[in-house]
Amino acid sequence: PTCLKIAADDLEYDSDDDVDDEWQIQRAEELMDEFVDVTSKEKTFMKLWNRFVHRHAILADFHIPEACGVFATHYAKELCTQGLRDELLFHMFALWDFNLINREQ
């Protein structure tokens, strides 16, 4: 015990509610880096996509088309400067193959 007074604002604050999940993202990226049959560009793209999905909480399949648009718009500059256009297209093809996006979207 520190015997320090607690400020009124601190009474409502509970540090257990704080979520620091950066370590989970870093661990997932470390595991992804261990893949030997994936190019570095594919890894870079998937790290961007996974971080995006983690932050935006895509909860259902019908959210994916809109999320793809938001992702492409938000990361357009990075995708171009890092030469990840093909990886984006391959990802879209994979989503198409699994019927998560279609021609109308």
N, C-alpha and C positions, 0 to 999 in steps of 0.2 A: 504494500500500500504506500502511495506517495503522499497521502493526506492533502492533496491539492484540491482546491475548490473546482467544481464542475460548472462550466458556464451553461446558461439556460439553453443555448443553441445545441450544445453537446448532448443534452439529455435525449433529444430526438434522433440523434445520429447513432447508427449501429454499423461499425466497420465490417461486421459479418455480411452485410448487404453489398459491400464492394465486390465487384467481379474483376479480377485481373486474369484474363485468359490468354494474355500474350504468350505465356509459356507453352500453352497448348498449340498455338499456331506455330511457334518456333520449333516445337518437337515434331509436328507434322511435316514441316519443311525439311527438317533434318532427315526424317525418314524418307521423304521424297528424293532427297539428294543421293540416297543410297542406291536408287534404281540405276542399273547399268544399261538397260535396253531402252532408255528414254533420252532424247537429246536435251541439251542444256536449255534450248529455246522452249521446248515443251514443258520442262520443269518450271522455267520462269513464268510462262503463261499460266500454268496450273496454280502456281503460288499466288499470282494476282487474282485469279478466279476464286480460289479458295478463301482468300482474305475478303474479297468482295461478298461472297456468299455468307461468310461468318458475320460480317458487319450488317448485312441487310436481311438476314434471317428469311430466306426463301422457304416458306413453310409448306407449300403445295406445288404440284406440277403446273397448275395453271398460272402461277406467278413467274415461271421461268421465261416466257417470251418477253414480258416487260422488263425483267431483270437483265436479260441479254442486251436490250436496247440501252438501258441505263449504264450497264457495264461498258459497252462499246463507246458510248458518249463520254463517260467519265474518264476512261483510260485510253481514249483515242490517241493522244499525243504519245503516251508511253508505248502503246502497241506499234505505232509507226516508227518511233525512234529506236526501239529495240528490235525492229524487224519481226514482229510477232503476228503479222497479218495472216500468214498461212496457218499458224497455230489456232488463231481465232476461227478461221474457216473450218478447219478440221474439227474443232470443238462444236461448231454449229452443225456440221454434218453428223456428228455423233448424237447430238440432241435430236436432230431430224430422224435418225435411224431408230431412236427410242420413242418416237412420236411425242416428243416434248415441245417441239416447235413445228409449225407447218407453214405452208405458202401464204396464208392469209395474215400471218403474224409477221 
